[in-house]
Amino acid sequence: MTASPWDGDQLPAPAIALARTFEGFLDLEWLDFGAESAHLRFAVRDNLKQPLGLLHGGIYNAVAETVASVATVRAVWRYGLTGSGRSNSASFLRPVTGGIVQVAARRRHHDDREWLWSHEFRDERDRLCALVDVTIAVRPLARP
């Protein structure tokens, strides 16, 4: 397991303690993390499910956008740039009701204005459950 991407000096210092953020609530376990790919996992908890007991579809989108945003910002912020979500599109293939979900993300494209990431979500039996594509806009950091 690798440390959180927020540990160290490769991202700007968080304005809010990670444990108090939505990303902290998701409780992602980062296994591998780089500028071109990331691998992580998270446990399916009741407070991530919809009332019928399935992992809520928005969780897939939130996890994918978190991964794409953090990976993009990590690569560009030292150049005075930042990233923010531009689009997020999911295809749900198989419901998940429990266990550990594995997420494999890879950067499919990037230029000076946007980065496109694709994410595969797999259940404990390694079955493909969802595909999520996220585009991150890359822009100059706002100066106060």
N, C-alpha and C positions, 0 to 999 in steps of 0.2 A: 504494500500500500504506500502511496506517496502522500505527502502532507497536502493540506489544503492549498490550492493555488494562491490563496491570500496570505499564506505564510511566506516570509522572506521579502525580497525587494523587487520582484518581477511584476507587481501590480501596484497601483497607487494605494496609499494607506486608506483603509475603509473609514468612511465618515460615521458609520454606525457599526457597533460590534456585530460580527457575523452571527452570533447566537440570537440576536434580536431581529434579524432580517428574515425575509421570506426564503432566501437561499439557505439560511440556517435551519429554518423550519423543515425544509425538504430533507435535510440530513443526508446529503450526498457523500458517498465515499469515493474519492478520486483515486483511481488505481494507476492511471498513466495519463500524462498530460503534456501536450506539445503544441506547436504552432500549426501542425497539419492534422493532428488526430488527438482524441481523448477517449479514455475508457473509464467508466465509473459504474457504480451500482447504488441502489437504494432499496430499503425494505418497504414493502407495502403494509401500511398501517391503516387502521380504521379511519383516522382523520384525513386520509388521502383518498378515501373511497366516496362514491356517490351512494344514495340511500339503498340501492339494490345490491350493494356489496361489491361492486366492480371498481377497480382503480379509475378515478375520475379522468376523463379525457383531457381536461385542462392540465393535469399533472404532467402528462407527456410533453405538452407544449411548453410548460413552465421549465421543466428540466432541460429540454432542448435549447430554449432561449438562454437559459443560464449558462449552459456549456458553451454555446456559440459566442455569447457576449463576453464571458470571462476569457476565453481563448483568444478572441480577436483583440480585446483591450490589452491583454498581456503582450501581444505582439506589436501593438502600435503606440501605446501611451508614451513610451520613452522618446518618441518622435514628435510629441506635442499633439497627439491625436487621441480620439476616444471612439468608442463604438456604441451604437444603440440599435435596438431591434427595428427592423424595417418591415419584415414579413415573416409569417410563421404558418406553415401548412402541414397538417397531419392527416395520415391515413391510418385508421384503426383496423387491424386485421384479426385480432384474437383478444378476447377479454382476459384480464388478469384479476384474480381475486385474492391473492396472497403470495407470500414468498419474497424472493429477492429478484429485482429486475436489473438486468445488465444493459448498459447503454454504450454503444460504440458510435463515436462521432468522427467524421472526417471532413476536412476542408475540401470542397470540390472546385472552388474558384475563388480568386481574389484579385482585386486591383486597387487603385488608390482611393476608391470611393465606396466599395462594398466587398463583403466576404460572404460566400455561400457555404453553409454547413449542412451535411446530411447525417441523420441519426437513425440508428436501428435499435429498437427496444426488444429484448428477448427475455422470456420467462426462465424459470429454473430448469426447464427441460430443453432449453436452447431453441424454443419455437419463436419465430418472428411474430411479434405482437403489434408493433406500430412502426411507422416510418414518419419522420418529421424533418422537413427542410426549413431552415431558418436563414434569412438574409440579414446581415448586420451592416448598417450604414457606418462608414468611417468618416469622421469630420474633425476639424481642429477643435481642441479643447477650448471651452468658453473661458475667457479671462475676466475676473471680477473688476 
